[in-house]
Amino acid sequence: MVLHSDIDLLNPPASLEKKQHKLKRLVQSPNSFFMDVKCQGCFNITTVFSHSQSVVVCGTCAAVLCQPTGGRARLTEGCSFRKKQD
């Protein structure tokens, strides 16, 4: 168990920083990201926002890649993704 008095406030561990709210971190950073999603049918790669608010379909075969929820978009079964690099 880690007490607040045992934590170095200038150099907090990355695991504790990730758990905090995006505005309460030492350096503010968003929770959202862009990702490359591979279609399960035609293996075409499409760039999708992690918190998209609309249904994203594949440009070539019109298969649904992800559906919106209250927060993060839910990927369709069989679709794989990776985070885009900066």
ROSE-4610 file (N, C-alpha, C; in Angstrom, 1 decimal, always signed):
// ROSE-4610
residu = [M/M/M/V/V/V/L/L/L/H/H/H/S/S/S/D/D/D/I/I/I/D/D/D/L/L/L/L/L/L/N/N/N/P/P/P/P/P/P/A/A/A/S/S/S/L/L/L/E/E/E/K/K/K/K/K/K/Q/Q/Q/H/H/H/K/K/K/L/L/L/K/K/K/R/R/R/L/L/L/V/V/V/Q/Q/Q/S/S/S/P/P/P/N/N/N/S/S/S/F/F/F/F/F/F/M/M/M/D/D/D/V/V/V/K/K/K/C/C/C/Q/Q/Q/G/G/G/C/C/C/F/F/F/N/N/N/I/I/I/T/T/T/T/T/T/V/V/V/F/F/F/S/S/S/H/H/H/S/S/S/Q/Q/Q/S/S/S/V/V/V/V/V/V/V/V/V/C/C/C/G/G/G/T/T/T/C/C/C/A/A/A/A/A/A/V/V/V/L/L/L/C/C/C/Q/Q/Q/P/P/P/T/T/T/G/G/G/G/G/G/R/R/R/A/A/A/R/R/R/L/L/L/T/T/T/E/E/E/G/G/G/C/C/C/S/S/S/F/F/F/R/R/R/K/K/K/K/K/K/Q/Q/Q/D/D/D]
num = [1/1/1/2/2/2/3/3/3/4/4/4/5/5/5/6/6/6/7/7/7/8/8/8/9/9/9/10/10/10/11/11/11/12/12/12/13/13/13/14/14/14/15/15/15/16/16/16/17/17/17/18/18/18/19/19/19/20/20/20/21/21/21/22/22/22/23/23/23/24/24/24/25/25/25/26/26/26/27/27/27/28/28/28/29/29/29/30/30/30/31/31/31/32/32/32/33/33/33/34/34/34/35/35/35/36/36/36/37/37/37/38/38/38/39/39/39/40/40/40/41/41/41/42/42/42/43/43/43/44/44/44/45/45/45/46/46/46/47/47/47/48/48/48/49/49/49/50/50/50/51/51/51/52/52/52/53/53/53/54/54/54/55/55/55/56/56/56/57/57/57/58/58/58/59/59/59/60/60/60/61/61/61/62/62/62/63/63/63/64/64/64/65/65/65/66/66/66/67/67/67/68/68/68/69/69/69/70/70/70/71/71/71/72/72/72/73/73/73/74/74/74/75/75/75/76/76/76/77/77/77/78/78/78/79/79/79/80/80/80/81/81/81/82/82/82/83/83/83/84/84/84/85/85/85/86/86/86]
x = [+0.8/+0.0/+0.9/+0.6/+1.4/+0.6/+1.3/+0.7/+1.0/+0.2/+0.5/+1.8/+2.2/+3.4/+4.6/+4.5/+5.6/+5.9/+5.1/+5.3/+6.1/+7.0/+7.8/+6.9/+6.5/+5.5/+6.1/+7.4/+8.0/+8.2/+8.4/+8.6/+7.7/+6.4/+5.4/+5.6/+5.3/+5.4/+4.3/+4.6/+3.7/+2.4/+2.4/+1.2/+0.2/+0.7/-0.2/-0.7/+0.2/-0.2/-1.3/-1.3/-2.3/-3.6/-3.7/-4.9/-5.6/-4.9/-5.4/-6.3/-7.1/-7.9/-7.0/-7.4/-6.6/-6.2/-7.0/-6.6/-5.8/-5.8/-5.1/-3.7/-3.3/-1.9/-0.9/+0.4/+1.4/+1.5/+1.5/+1.4/+0.1/-0.8/-2.1/-2.0/-2.7/-2.7/-4.0/-4.5/-5.8/-5.7/-6.9/-7.1/-7.4/-7.7/-8.1/-6.9/-7.1/-6.0/-6.5/-5.7/-6.1/-5.5/-6.2/-5.8/-6.0/-5.2/-5.4/-6.1/-7.3/-8.1/-8.1/-7.8/-7.8/-9.1/-9.7/-11.0/-10.8/-11.7/-11.6/-11.9/-12.6/-13.0/-12.0/-11.6/-10.7/-9.3/-9.0/-7.7/-7.3/-8.3/-8.0/-7.8/-6.8/-6.6/-7.2/-8.0/-8.7/-8.3/-8.1/-7.7/-9.0/-9.1/-10.3/-10.0/-10.8/-10.6/-11.1/-10.4/-10.8/-12.2/-12.6/-13.8/-14.8/-14.8/-15.7/-17.1/-17.9/-19.3/-20.3/-19.7/-20.5/-20.0/-20.8/-20.5/-19.4/-18.3/-17.3/-17.3/-17.4/-17.5/-16.2/-15.9/-14.8/-15.1/-14.1/-14.3/-14.5/-13.9/-14.0/-15.1/-15.3/-16.4/-17.6/-17.6/-18.7/-19.1/-18.1/-18.3/-18.2/-18.9/-18.9/-17.6/-16.8/-15.5/-15.7/-16.4/-16.6/-17.9/-18.5/-19.8/-19.5/-20.2/-20.0/-20.7/-20.1/-20.7/-20.7/-20.9/-20.9/-19.5/-18.5/-17.1/-16.3/-15.5/-14.7/-15.6/-15.2/-15.9/-15.6/-16.5/-16.4/-16.1/-14.9/-14.5/-15.4/-15.6/-16.4/-15.5/-16.1/-15.3/-14.5/-13.3/-12.4/-11.6/-11.9/-11.1/-9.9/-8.7/-7.5/-7.2/-6.5/-6.1/-4.7/-4.1/-2.9/-2.9/-2.3/-2.3/-1.4/-1.8/-1.0/+0.2/+1.3/+2.5/+2.4/+3.0/+2.9/+3.7]
y = [-1.2/+0.0/+1.2/+2.2/+3.4/+4.5/+5.2/+6.3/+7.6/+8.6/+9.9/+10.5/+10.2/+10.8/+10.1/+8.9/+8.2/+8.5/+9.3/+9.5/+10.8/+10.7/+11.9/+12.8/+13.9/+14.7/+15.3/+15.5/+16.0/+15.0/+13.7/+12.6/+11.5/+11.6/+10.5/+9.3/+8.1/+7.0/+7.0/+6.5/+6.5/+5.8/+4.8/+4.1/+4.9/+5.8/+6.7/+7.8/+8.3/+9.4/+9.0/+7.8/+7.3/+7.2/+6.8/+6.7/+8.0/+9.1/+10.4/+11.0/+11.9/+12.6/+13.4/+13.5/+14.2/+15.6/+16.3/+17.7/+17.7/+16.6/+16.6/+16.0/+15.6/+15.1/+16.2/+15.8/+16.8/+17.6/+16.9/+17.6/+17.1/+18.0/+17.6/+16.9/+15.8/+15.1/+14.4/+14.3/+13.7/+12.2/+11.6/+10.2/+9.6/+10.5/+10.0/+9.9/+9.2/+9.0/+8.6/+8.7/+8.2/+6.7/+5.9/+4.5/+4.1/+3.1/+2.5/+1.2/+1.1/-0.1/-0.9/-2.2/-3.1/-3.8/-3.7/-4.3/-5.9/-6.6/-8.0/-8.7/-8.0/-8.6/-8.4/-7.1/-6.7/-6.3/-6.3/-6.0/-4.6/-3.7/-2.3/-1.6/-0.6/+0.1/+1.5/+1.8/+3.1/+3.8/+5.1/+5.8/+6.3/+6.0/+6.2/+6.9/+7.8/+8.5/+7.6/+7.5/+6.5/+6.9/+8.1/+8.5/+9.0/+8.3/+8.8/+8.7/+9.6/+9.7/+9.3/+8.7/+8.2/+6.8/+6.1/+4.7/+4.9/+4.2/+4.2/+3.0/+3.1/+2.0/+2.0/+0.8/+0.6/+1.3/+1.9/+2.7/+1.8/+0.5/-0.3/-1.4/-2.0/-3.0/-2.6/-1.4/-0.9/-1.7/-2.4/-3.1/-2.2/-2.4/-1.5/-1.8/-0.8/-1.0/-0.7/+0.3/+0.6/+1.4/+1.2/+1.9/+2.7/+3.9/+4.8/+4.3/+4.6/+4.3/+5.7/+5.7/+6.9/+7.6/+6.8/+7.3/+6.8/+5.8/+5.2/+4.5/+4.5/+3.7/+2.2/+1.4/-0.1/-0.7/-1.4/-2.0/-3.2/-3.5/-4.7/-5.9/-7.0/-8.3/-8.6/-9.0/-9.4/-8.2/-7.0/-5.8/-5.7/-5.4/-5.2/-3.7/-3.2/-1.8/-1.6/-0.4/+0.0/+1.5/+2.1/+3.5/+4.1/+5.3/+6.1/+6.7/+6.8/+7.4/+8.9/+9.7/+11.2/+11.7]
z = [+0.0/+0.0/+0.0/-0.9/-1.0/-0.3/+0.7/+1.3/+0.6/+0.7/+0.0/+0.6/+1.8/+2.4/+1.8/+1.2/+0.7/-0.8/-1.4/-2.8/-3.1/-4.0/-4.4/-5.3/-4.9/-5.6/-6.9/-6.9/-8.2/-9.2/-8.8/-9.7/-9.4/-9.6/-9.3/-10.2/-9.7/-10.6/-11.7/-12.8/-14.0/-13.7/-12.9/-12.6/-11.9/-11.0/-10.2/-11.1/-11.9/-12.8/-13.8/-14.3/-15.2/-14.5/-13.2/-12.5/-12.2/-12.2/-11.8/-13.0/-12.6/-13.6/-14.5/-15.8/-16.8/-16.4/-15.6/-15.3/-13.9/-13.2/-11.9/-12.0/-13.2/-13.4/-13.2/-13.0/-12.9/-14.2/-15.3/-16.6/-17.3/-17.6/-18.1/-19.4/-19.6/-20.9/-21.1/-22.3/-22.6/-22.5/-22.3/-22.3/-23.7/-24.6/-25.9/-26.9/-28.0/-28.9/-30.3/-31.3/-32.6/-32.7/-33.5/-33.6/-35.1/-35.5/-36.8/-36.6/-37.2/-37.1/-38.3/-38.2/-39.4/-39.6/-40.7/-41.0/-41.1/-40.5/-40.5/-41.8/-42.7/-44.0/-45.1/-45.3/-46.4/-45.9/-44.6/-44.0/-44.4/-44.7/-45.0/-43.6/-43.5/-42.3/-42.4/-41.3/-41.2/-39.9/-40.0/-38.7/-38.1/-36.7/-36.0/-34.7/-34.2/-32.9/-31.8/-30.7/-29.7/-29.0/-29.0/-28.4/-29.5/-30.6/-31.7/-31.3/-31.8/-31.4/-32.6/-33.6/-34.7/-35.1/-35.8/-36.3/-37.4/-37.3/-38.3/-39.2/-40.5/-41.4/-42.3/-42.8/-43.6/-45.0/-45.6/-46.8/-48.0/-48.0/-49.1/-49.1/-47.9/-47.8/-47.0/-46.5/-45.7/-44.5/-43.9/-42.6/-41.5/-40.4/-39.2/-38.4/-38.2/-37.5/-36.0/-35.6/-34.2/-34.0/-32.8/-32.5/-31.2/-31.2/-30.0/-28.8/-27.7/-26.3/-25.6/-24.3/-23.6/-23.6/-23.7/-23.6/-24.8/-24.6/-25.7/-26.7/-27.9/-29.0/-28.8/-29.0/-28.9/-30.2/-30.4/-31.6/-31.9/-33.2/-33.5/-33.3/-33.0/-32.8/-34.0/-33.8/-34.9/-35.4/-35.1/-35.5/-34.6/-35.2/-34.3/-34.5/-33.5/-33.5/-32.9/-33.2/-32.6/-32.5/-31.4/-31.2/-32.3/-32.8/-33.7/-32.9/-33.5/-32.9/-33.1/-32.2/-32.4/-33.6]
